[in-house]
Amino acid sequence: MKRFYNVHTIWLAMIVLTLFTYGMGKIGQEGILVVFVLLLTVVIKGSLIIYDFMELKGVSLLWRVIMFGWLTTVCLAIAICYLISP
Amino acid sequence: MTTDIIDTEPKLLPGDLAIWLFIFMELLVFGIFFVVYAVMRIQNIEMFNQYQLTLNRELGAANTLLLITSSYFVVRAVQAIRINNVKSCIHWLYAALAGGLGFLILKSIEYSDKFSEGITLATNTFYMFYLSLTMFHFLHVILGMVILFAVVIKAKQGAYNAQNHTGIETGASYWHMVDLVWIILFPLVYIIR
């Protein structure tokens, strides 16, 4: 598995996730479940950027908490807003 | 014993600490902007859903692909300088800049379409958020490109090598932040409903 985990496959994974996001919009998928799935793809892509592209893998826990905390807090807040929408 | 202690020490943030403080501030501002958009949508769901359909999802998706790929090119530039391959590093940075330029061109086409339809910040709440959020990000892409271009010039002057490349890591970190923000902005404004 580790063999396939590198910047090339990470880039490819993000391309695939972006096409998936676009596809969901194109076929007009709606609803809270779709919102959660799309926000999950955002968290996955964001985590890959933070961890591997920005190279926060192995840095002090404080920096990782700030970056991953920002990503998850923003996505959670958005999810809650869509969840409580009438 | 000493080696064990060194090995378990966390590594330093790539690039200058100052750029990271700047990045944290930028992310805070964008984060607030995103949450305010989602909160305002609660009170204007029909309007947001109606006008979201007028956005060009194809250009939005293409721009996402461009920024992700451009970020990947920057990663390759950092990898190249770490093995002292300055020429390759410069080529990757030029490729990243081309990605950024492509983003600006596509976004300009999108804005041109909207402006020709008479859409402005004052048209409605949705367009106010769409224009202000994307234009704010647009400015960050320009700033990121200026930083990357400055890094290219310094690299050409021989300022970086395998031992000294903090400047490249600094520019790279900022560029990845620009990508990270768009990763949330695209689905939030163009897709999720």
Interface residues (C-beta under 8 A of the other chain):
Chain A: V7 I10 W11 M14 I15 T18 L19 T21 Y22 M24 G25 K26 E30 V34 V35 L38 L39 T41 V42 K45 G46 I49 I50 D52 F53 M54 E55 L56 G58 V59 S60 L61 W63 I66 M67 W70 L71 T73 V74 C75 A77 I78 C81 Y82 I84 S85 P86
Chain B: P10 K11 L12 L13 P14 W20 F24 L27 L28 G31 F34 V35 A38 V39 R41 I42 I45 R57 E58 G60 A61 T64 L65 I68 T69 S71 Y72 V74 V75 R76 Q79 E169 A172 S173 H176 M177 D179 L180 I183 I184 F186 P187 L188 Y190 I191 I192 R193
